[in-house]
Amino acid sequence: MRPTKCKRIIDGKTYNTETATQIGGWTSNEEWWSYGDYLYQTRHGAFFRYNFTDGQNEDDHDTITPLTPDEARQWLEKNMSWDPELIEKLFGEMPEAGSGEVKFTLRMPESLRTRLAAKAEANKQSLNAWMVRCLEGCASDGDKP
């Protein structure tokens, strides 16, 4: 049976399933034992995994493992890929498969940014999405610079 709570102090930080938010996970019940793997996020934004085994031997245990945000995202992609809204809620919109994306810093006058933002809003797009579409149009074959 799944334990109802687990609290550990790791590297001077408290990880507690009672005060953290359970993001997702699973429990498997076998004939004589059960085990589970859950992802939690603390009130301060740290992620951790809670694993347990529960059976009829001395090896029953609960473990908590702190995770980096990238490790938490990878856990969600592996165990809950059927819920992309949850993953993007926690980690932001993911790029579409295909060629990689890069960040690019562009300095421009604030007045130009304001005009571009208004055009993007009129097209019901984010400023970034609208600017990428404009740049794709400028870079398409057959157009002159």
matplotlib code that plots the C-alpha trace (Angstrom):
import matplotlib.pyplot as plt

x = [0.0, 1.3, 2.6, 0.7, 3.7, 7.5, 9.9, 13.6, 16.3, 18.9, 21.8, 20.2, 16.9, 13.5, 11.6, 8.1, 5.3, 2.7, 3.6, 4.7, 2.4, 2.1, 2.5, 2.1, 3.1, 2.0, 1.6, 1.8, 0.2, 1.5, 0.3, 2.5, 3.9, 3.5, 5.8, 5.5, 7.2, 5.9, 7.0, 6.5, 7.3, 7.9, 6.3, 9.5, 9.6, 12.2, 11.4, 11.8, 10.9, 9.3, 9.7, 8.5, 8.2, 5.8, 5.7, 6.4, 10.2, 12.9, 13.7, 10.5, 11.6, 10.7, 13.2, 13.2, 15.6, 16.0, 15.8, 16.9, 14.2, 15.6, 15.5, 11.9, 10.9, 12.5, 10.7, 7.4, 8.2, 8.9, 6.0, 3.3, 3.9, 0.1, -0.4, 1.6, -0.4, 1.0, 4.5, 4.2, 2.4, 5.5, 8.3, 6.9, 6.0, 8.2, 9.5, 8.0, 10.0, 12.2, 15.2, 16.5, 15.8, 18.2, 17.8, 18.7, 19.0, 17.9, 18.2, 15.6, 14.0, 11.1, 8.8, 9.5, 8.9, 5.6, 4.5, 5.5, 3.7, 0.5, 0.8, 1.3, -1.7, -3.8, -2.8, -3.5, 0.1, 2.9, 5.4, 8.0, 5.8, 4.8, 8.5, 9.6, 6.9, 8.0, 11.6, 10.7, 8.9, 11.9, 14.3, 12.2, 13.6, 13.0, 12.8, 15.5, 17.0]
y = [0.0, 3.5, 5.4, 8.7, 10.8, 11.0, 13.7, 13.9, 16.5, 16.4, 18.8, 21.0, 21.3, 19.7, 17.7, 16.7, 15.0, 16.5, 20.2, 19.8, 19.5, 16.1, 16.7, 13.1, 9.5, 5.9, 3.0, -0.7, -3.3, -6.8, -9.9, -9.5, -5.9, -2.5, 0.2, 3.7, 6.7, 10.2, 13.7, 16.6, 20.3, 22.1, 25.4, 27.1, 25.5, 22.7, 19.3, 15.9, 12.2, 10.1, 6.3, 3.6, -0.2, -1.8, -5.5, -8.2, -7.9, -5.7, -4.1, -1.9, 1.7, 5.3, 7.5, 11.1, 12.3, 16.0, 16.8, 19.7, 21.3, 19.6, 16.2, 16.9, 17.8, 14.6, 12.6, 14.1, 13.5, 9.8, 9.2, 11.7, 12.6, 12.1, 15.5, 18.1, 20.9, 20.0, 19.9, 23.3, 24.8, 24.0, 24.5, 26.8, 26.1, 23.5, 24.0, 22.0, 19.1, 19.8, 22.1, 23.5, 26.9, 29.5, 32.6, 35.8, 39.2, 42.1, 45.7, 48.1, 51.4, 51.0, 52.8, 50.0, 47.3, 48.9, 49.0, 45.4, 44.3, 46.0, 44.1, 40.8, 41.4, 42.3, 38.9, 37.1, 36.0, 36.5, 39.1, 36.4, 34.2, 37.1, 38.3, 34.7, 34.5, 37.9, 36.8, 33.5, 35.5, 37.8, 34.8, 32.7, 31.8, 34.3, 37.4, 40.0, 41.6]
z = [0.0, -0.9, 2.2, 2.7, 3.5, 3.3, 4.5, 4.0, 4.5, 1.7, 1.5, 4.2, 2.3, 3.3, 0.8, 2.1, 0.2, 2.5, 1.8, -1.9, -4.9, -6.5, -10.3, -11.4, -11.0, -10.8, -8.5, -9.6, -7.3, -7.6, -5.7, -2.7, -3.1, -4.6, -5.9, -7.2, -8.7, -8.2, -9.2, -6.8, -6.7, -3.4, -2.5, -3.6, -7.0, -6.5, -8.0, -6.5, -7.1, -4.5, -4.9, -2.7, -2.4, -0.1, 0.5, 3.0, 3.4, 5.0, 1.6, 1.8, 1.6, 0.6, -1.2, -2.2, -4.9, -5.7, -9.5, -11.6, -13.7, -16.8, -15.0, -13.9, -17.5, -18.8, -16.2, -17.3, -21.0, -20.2, -17.8, -18.8, -22.5, -22.9, -21.0, -23.0, -21.4, -18.0, -19.3, -21.0, -18.0, -15.9, -18.4, -21.1, -24.7, -26.3, -29.9, -32.6, -33.9, -36.8, -37.1, -33.8, -32.5, -31.2, -29.1, -30.8, -29.1, -31.3, -30.2, -31.7, -30.8, -28.3, -30.8, -33.4, -30.8, -29.9, -33.6, -34.1, -31.0, -32.2, -35.6, -33.8, -31.5, -34.5, -36.1, -32.7, -32.4, -29.9, -30.9, -31.3, -33.5, -35.7, -36.1, -37.0, -39.7, -41.1, -41.2, -42.8, -45.5, -46.1, -46.3, -48.6, -52.1, -54.8, -52.6, -52.9, -49.8]

ax = plt.figure().add_subplot(projection="3d")
ax.plot(x, y, z, "-o")
ax.set_aspect("equal")
plt.show()
